[in-house]
């Protein structure tokens, strides 16, 4: 959910610039810095951002600066000077600049006020916000394409390591049978029926065929959802949890050092998937 977008334009002697950037977050968290001039349109700006960005910790900075000499605000110099003269009489020992600071705050020291925000200026601002959002979305799409490639790579790694488990399964069961048989040679009058029942029970406990099937299905489902569904971040998060459960069960039943190594490698790729899934909307 990282993203960046910037737009700027000029409207009647004012330069308006907009900068958008975001980081990962489970919800939409907006920090909006907007000039007082556009404060009345804050709700509309927030709605534009929320409807498009949806999730992420977002910073939006809107700046407006005058770039020409056009200014409707005038200082009434005669009145300010009169205030300063009276202030000197009251407190003759103050610095000149202090008189000016106090005088400029007096009634009628400043004449006029900036023109009110009109519909044309708001449309100009709105279009700039949309332009910044479009660049922001393009940035996210580029990041998303890279993320898609990385996730697919990690899924493929888990799938390949799962296939590498197969050759060790028979070796594992042969070793178990040999260990049981060697142990039984130390005893006399062994009930063979009981022996094979125990061996079958132990073999069933070590059977990982169901875990392999479920893990394979979860990997396929994750890839399917990633490719075919929009706004699927939370769903992918749930699927990655199911992948983790199957890998953990596989590890607990492994009883073979090579399988344990493969499980560790699968867990490493899964952690990358979980971390990257947080970036998916």
C-alpha positions, 0 to 999 in steps of 0.5 A: 500500500505504499504510494506517491503522487504529486501535482501542481498548477497555477490559478489566478496568480496562486501556485497550488501544489499537492503531494500524496504519500502512503505507508502500510496500515490495516485501515485508512488513516489520513493526515491532511494538511490544508491551507485555511483558504480551502478549509471549507472543502476539507470534507470533499478532499477527504472523501476523494482520497478515501474513495480512491486510496481505501487503505494505508497511512496517508499524508496529504499536503496541500500548499498555496502560495501567491506568485504575483503582486496581486493582493487585495489586503492593504495596510492602513499606514496612517492608522498604524502610524497613529497607533504607534505614536500613541503607544510611544506616549504610553510606553516611551522606552519600548523598541520601535518594532514592538510598537509596530507589532502591537499597532498592526493588531489594532482595529482597522490596521489592515483593510480588506480581506482575500477574495473568497474561494469561488467555484472555479478555484475549487474545480482547479483544486479538485482537478489537481487532487485527482491528478495527484491521485492518478499518479498515486494509483499508477505508482501503486500499480507498478509496486503491485506488479513487482509484489505479484511477481515476488509472491508468485515466486515465494509460492513456487518455492514452497511448492517445489520444497513440498515436492522434495519431501516425497523421496524422503517419505519411504526412507522415513517409514523404512527406518521406523520399521527397522528400528521397531524390528531391531528392538523386538529382537531383544524380546521373546514371545512377541505377539506379531499381531500386536506388533503390526497393530502398533506399527500401523498406528505409528505409521498413521501418526506419521502420515503426511499425505493429507497435509501435502494435499491441503497445502497444495490446495492452499497454495493454488487458492492463494495464487487464484485469489491473487490473480482474479480478485480485487481488494483481496488483501485480507482474504490472502492474509487468511489463506496464508494463515492456513498455509502456515498451519499445514507447514507446521503440522508437516514439521511436527510429523516429519521425523526426518532431518531432511524433511525438517530442513525443507519445512524450515525453508517453506517457513522462510518463504511463508514469512515473506509472503505474510510480510508482503501480503500486508502491502496488498489492498 
